[in-house]
């Protein structure tokens, strides 16, 4: 009854081949492509999400980490897979930016099926506890006296953390030296090892801030986080920048509508599960569920906003410089 009510609420379109075609689907394990390295914050939450979704589908979901190109390498692999529902994956919202920059051959509206928006990210700027910067203003003042000398790491060129830091630097009137990595985990490792001065990432720093090894200078959301209420947002610190990049789950374009509905239902249940909520809580990431069609509308709105941001931050020039 619950399944029937959900399907009726979706206003399901006529099925190609009918329900009979997908009645027994899935008959084997699924593959979920996570476009980030194993051990990072996105990997941890996606594994929890897949664990919850597999219980609904009745088949295991194996996570396949395909890191690189700020999440676009894995996304391209997922979009290019056979549209049978057995290969799905995370959709970084930055596809709306990279598609326009021409750095990934994906059309967000022609190549992807949107299943669910899942959780937002808590971004922040972290430094080692030995750093001389006690506040974000300290970092800004130092950067003004030494233009381009302060290194910061992110998960890749053109990603949300890179663009967010450059937007912050633009507002602050400073110049920083960007060091791109193939994900947040290796960038965090180099921060801990002293190879970079600061890290812009989505809360991979959280346990190390809590243990006292790192200092969190600012978070990037519209409000302070529950886990670190004493840490100012960029706006609190005097810089009018907000970066919140919710991600979601998708599949290649063209999957059977009956299979799409099964996947949407599975990830609706998974996103609202206690298992996923606990994984998100560990990294202070809010759950922001949207069903597939509403998620696609959100992506379209973000695409329009990115068009303006690309021009404002001269992102094409930044990518050309590498």
C-alpha positions as CSV (number, residue, x, y, z in Angstrom):
1,X,0.0,0.0,0.0
2,X,2.8,2.4,0.8
3,X,4.5,1.7,-2.5
4,X,1.2,2.2,-4.4
5,X,0.6,5.5,-2.6
6,X,4.1,6.7,-3.4
7,X,3.8,5.8,-7.1
8,X,0.4,7.5,-7.4
9,X,1.8,10.6,-5.7
10,X,4.6,10.7,-8.3
11,X,2.1,10.8,-11.1
12,X,4.1,8.0,-12.8
13,X,4.3,8.1,-16.6
14,X,3.3,5.2,-18.7
15,X,5.9,2.4,-18.5
16,X,7.8,1.3,-21.6
17,X,7.1,-2.4,-21.5
18,X,5.0,-2.0,-18.4
19,X,5.8,-3.1,-14.9
20,X,6.5,-6.6,-16.2
21,X,9.8,-5.4,-17.6
22,X,11.0,-4.3,-14.2
23,X,8.9,-6.5,-11.9
24,X,11.9,-8.5,-10.8
25,X,14.4,-5.7,-10.9
26,X,17.0,-5.7,-9.3
27,X,18.1,-9.2,-9.8
28,X,21.8,-8.6,-9.0
29,X,23.9,-6.2,-7.0
30,X,24.1,-2.5,-8.0
31,X,27.2,-0.4,-8.4
32,X,27.3,3.1,-7.0
33,X,30.0,5.4,-8.4
34,X,31.3,7.8,-5.7
35,X,33.4,10.4,-7.5
36,X,35.6,11.0,-4.4
37,X,38.4,9.1,-2.7
38,X,37.6,6.4,-0.2
39,X,37.8,7.7,3.4
40,X,36.6,11.2,2.7
41,X,33.4,12.8,4.0
42,X,31.4,12.2,0.8
43,X,32.5,8.6,0.7
44,X,31.4,8.0,4.3
45,X,27.9,9.4,3.8
46,X,27.4,7.8,0.5
47,X,28.3,4.4,1.9
48,X,25.7,4.9,4.7
49,X,23.1,6.0,2.1
50,X,23.8,2.9,-0.1
51,X,23.6,0.6,2.9
52,X,20.1,1.9,3.7
53,X,19.0,1.9,0.1
54,X,20.2,-1.7,-0.4
55,X,17.7,-2.8,2.3
56,X,14.9,-1.4,0.3
57,X,16.0,-2.8,-3.0
58,X,16.9,-6.2,-1.6
59,X,20.3,-6.3,-3.3
60,X,23.8,-5.1,-2.2
61,X,25.1,-1.8,-3.5
62,X,28.8,-1.8,-4.1
63,X,30.6,1.6,-3.8
64,X,33.1,2.2,-6.6
65,X,35.4,5.2,-5.9
66,X,36.3,7.0,-9.1
67,X,38.1,10.1,-7.9
68,X,39.5,12.9,-10.1
69,X,38.7,16.1,-11.9
70,X,36.8,17.6,-8.9
71,X,34.2,14.8,-9.0
72,X,33.6,14.9,-12.8
73,X,35.6,11.7,-13.6
74,X,33.3,9.5,-11.6
75,X,30.2,11.4,-12.8
76,X,31.2,11.0,-16.4
77,X,31.7,7.2,-15.8
78,X,28.2,7.0,-14.3
79,X,26.5,9.0,-17.0
80,X,28.2,6.8,-19.7
81,X,27.1,3.5,-18.1
82,X,24.4,1.3,-19.4
83,X,21.0,2.8,-18.6
84,X,19.7,-0.4,-16.9
85,X,19.5,1.0,-13.3
86,X,22.4,-1.2,-12.1
87,X,24.9,1.7,-12.3
88,X,24.0,4.8,-10.3
89,X,26.1,7.4,-8.4
90,X,26.5,10.7,-6.7
91,X,25.9,13.8,-8.7
92,X,28.2,16.7,-7.5
93,X,26.2,19.9,-8.0
94,X,29.3,21.4,-9.5
95,X,28.4,19.7,-12.8
96,X,26.3,22.8,-13.4
97,X,29.5,24.8,-13.4
98,X,31.8,22.3,-15.2
99,X,29.3,21.7,-18.0
100,X,29.4,25.4,-18.8
101,X,33.1,25.6,-18.5
102,X,33.5,22.8,-21.0
103,X,35.7,20.7,-18.7
104,X,33.3,17.8,-18.7
105,X,31.3,16.5,-21.7
106,X,28.0,16.1,-19.8
107,X,24.8,17.9,-20.3
108,X,23.1,18.0,-16.9
109,X,19.7,17.8,-18.5
110,X,20.2,15.4,-21.3
111,X,22.7,12.9,-19.8
112,X,21.4,12.3,-16.2
113,X,18.4,11.0,-14.4
114,X,17.8,12.7,-11.0
115,X,16.7,10.4,-8.2
116,X,17.1,12.3,-5.0
117,X,18.9,15.2,-3.4
118,X,20.3,13.9,-0.2
119,X,22.4,16.2,2.0
120,X,24.1,19.6,2.0
121,X,27.8,20.1,2.8
122,X,29.3,22.0,5.7
123,X,32.3,23.7,4.2
124,X,35.0,25.5,6.2
125,X,38.6,26.8,6.4
126,X,40.9,24.8,8.7
127,X,44.5,25.3,9.7
128,X,46.9,23.4,12.0
129,X,46.6,24.3,15.6
130,X,50.3,25.5,15.4
131,X,49.3,28.1,12.8
132,X,49.8,31.8,13.8
133,X,46.3,32.6,12.6
134,X,43.8,32.5,15.5
135,X,41.0,34.0,13.4
136,X,40.0,34.4,9.8
137,X,40.9,38.1,10.0
138,X,44.5,37.1,11.0
139,X,44.7,35.0,7.8
140,X,43.4,37.9,5.7
141,X,45.8,40.4,7.2
142,X,48.7,38.1,6.6
143,X,47.6,37.4,3.0
144,X,47.4,41.1,2.3
145,X,51.0,41.5,3.5
146,X,52.2,38.5,1.5
147,X,50.1,38.2,-1.7
148,X,50.1,34.8,-3.2
149,X,52.3,33.2,-0.5
150,X,49.7,31.4,1.5
151,X,48.8,28.0,0.1
152,X,45.4,26.3,0.5
153,X,44.3,22.9,-0.6
154,X,41.0,21.8,-2.1
155,X,39.5,18.7,-3.8
156,X,40.1,20.1,-7.3
157,X,40.1,23.0,-9.7
158,X,36.7,24.5,-10.2
159,X,35.0,22.6,-7.4
160,X,32.8,24.1,-4.8
161,X,35.7,24.6,-2.3
162,X,38.0,26.1,-4.9
163,X,35.3,28.5,-6.2
164,X,34.2,29.3,-2.6
165,X,37.7,30.2,-1.5
166,X,38.3,32.3,-4.6
167,X,35.0,34.1,-4.0
168,X,36.0,34.7,-0.4
169,X,39.4,36.0,-1.5
170,X,37.8,38.3,-4.0
171,X,35.5,39.8,-1.4
172,X,38.4,40.0,1.1
173,X,40.8,41.6,-1.4
174,X,43.5,39.0,-1.1
175,X,45.4,36.6,-3.3
176,X,46.0,33.0,-2.3
177,X,47.9,30.1,-3.9
178,X,45.6,27.2,-4.7
179,X,46.8,23.6,-4.5
180,X,44.3,21.2,-6.1
181,X,44.0,17.6,-5.0
182,X,42.0,14.5,-6.2
183,X,39.6,14.8,-3.3
184,X,39.5,16.2,0.2
185,X,41.2,13.2,2.0
186,X,44.7,13.7,0.4
187,X,44.4,17.5,0.9
188,X,43.6,16.9,4.6
189,X,46.6,14.6,4.9
190,X,48.9,17.3,3.5
191,X,47.5,19.9,5.8
192,X,48.2,17.6,8.8
193,X,51.7,17.0,7.5
194,X,52.4,20.7,7.0
195,X,52.6,20.7,3.2
196,X,49.9,23.3,2.8
197,X,48.9,26.2,5.1
198,X,45.1,25.9,5.0
199,X,42.4,23.5,3.8
200,X,39.0,24.4,2.3
201,X,36.9,21.2,2.5
202,X,33.5,19.8,3.5
203,X,34.1,18.9,7.1
204,X,36.8,16.3,6.7
205,X,38.5,18.5,9.3
206,X,35.8,18.1,11.9
207,X,37.2,15.2,14.0
208,X,40.7,16.9,14.0
209,X,39.2,20.2,15.1
210,X,37.4,18.4,17.9
211,X,40.6,16.6,18.9
212,X,42.5,19.9,19.0
213,X,44.9,19.2,16.1
214,X,43.3,21.7,13.8
215,X,41.7,25.1,14.2
216,X,38.5,26.0,12.3
217,X,38.6,29.6,11.2
218,X,35.2,29.9,9.6
219,X,32.3,27.9,8.1
220,X,30.6,28.9,4.9
221,X,26.9,28.3,5.4
222,X,24.2,30.9,6.0
223,X,24.2,30.0,9.7
224,X,26.6,28.6,12.2
225,X,26.8,24.8,12.5
226,X,25.4,22.8,15.4
227,X,28.8,21.1,16.0
228,X,30.8,24.3,16.0
229,X,28.5,27.1,17.2
230,X,31.5,29.1,18.4
231,X,33.0,29.3,14.9
232,X,31.8,32.3,12.8
233,X,30.5,32.0,9.3
234,X,32.2,33.9,6.5
235,X,29.4,36.5,6.9
236,X,29.9,36.7,10.6
237,X,33.6,37.4,10.0
238,X,32.6,40.3,7.7
239,X,32.7,38.6,4.3
240,X,29.4,38.3,2.4
241,X,29.9,34.8,1.0
242,X,27.7,31.8,1.4
243,X,28.6,28.4,-0.1
244,X,26.2,25.5,0.3
245,X,26.5,22.7,-2.3
246,X,23.9,20.0,-1.8
247,X,24.6,16.8,-3.7
248,X,22.4,14.0,-4.7
249,X,22.0,10.6,-6.4
250,X,21.4,9.9,-10.1
251,X,21.6,7.4,-12.9
252,X,22.3,7.6,-16.6
253,X,19.5,9.1,-18.8
254,X,17.1,6.7,-20.3
255,X,16.5,4.1,-17.6
256,X,13.1,2.3,-17.5
257,X,10.6,4.6,-15.8
258,X,9.5,1.7,-13.5
259,X,13.1,1.2,-12.4
260,X,13.5,4.9,-11.9
261,X,10.5,4.9,-9.5
262,X,12.0,2.0,-7.6
263,X,15.3,3.8,-7.2
264,X,13.6,7.1,-6.2
265,X,11.6,5.2,-3.5
266,X,14.7,3.4,-2.3
267,X,16.7,6.6,-1.9
268,X,13.8,8.5,-0.4
269,X,13.7,5.9,2.4
270,X,17.5,5.8,2.6
271,X,17.9,9.6,2.8
272,X,15.3,9.8,5.6
273,X,16.8,6.8,7.5
274,X,18.4,6.9,10.9
275,X,21.5,5.3,9.4
276,X,22.1,8.1,6.9
277,X,21.2,10.8,9.5
278,X,23.8,9.5,11.8
279,X,26.5,9.5,9.1
280,X,25.6,13.1,8.2
281,X,25.5,14.2,11.9
282,X,29.1,12.9,12.3
283,X,30.3,15.5,9.8
284,X,27.6,18.1,10.6
285,X,26.0,17.9,7.2
286,X,22.2,18.7,7.1
287,X,19.9,16.3,5.3
288,X,18.0,18.2,2.6
289,X,15.9,15.6,0.8
290,X,14.2,16.4,-2.5
291,X,12.6,13.8,-4.8
292,X,14.0,13.4,-8.3
293,X,11.8,16.0,-10.3
294,X,12.2,18.6,-7.6
295,X,15.9,17.9,-7.4
296,X,16.2,18.4,-11.2
297,X,14.4,21.8,-10.8
298,X,17.0,22.7,-8.1
299,X,19.8,21.8,-10.5
300,X,18.3,24.0,-13.2
301,X,18.2,27.0,-10.8
302,X,21.8,26.4,-9.7
303,X,22.8,26.2,-13.4
304,X,21.5,29.7,-13.9
305,X,23.3,31.0,-10.9
306,X,26.5,29.4,-12.0
307,X,26.3,31.2,-15.3
308,X,26.7,34.5,-13.4
309,X,29.4,33.2,-11.0
310,X,31.5,31.9,-13.9
311,X,31.7,35.4,-15.3
312,X,32.2,37.2,-12.0
313,X,35.1,35.0,-10.8
314,X,36.6,34.6,-14.3
315,X,36.6,30.9,-13.9
316,X,37.5,30.1,-17.4
317,X,40.7,32.1,-17.0
318,X,41.5,30.3,-13.7
319,X,41.0,26.9,-15.4
320,X,43.2,27.9,-18.3
321,X,46.0,28.8,-15.8
322,X,45.6,25.4,-14.2
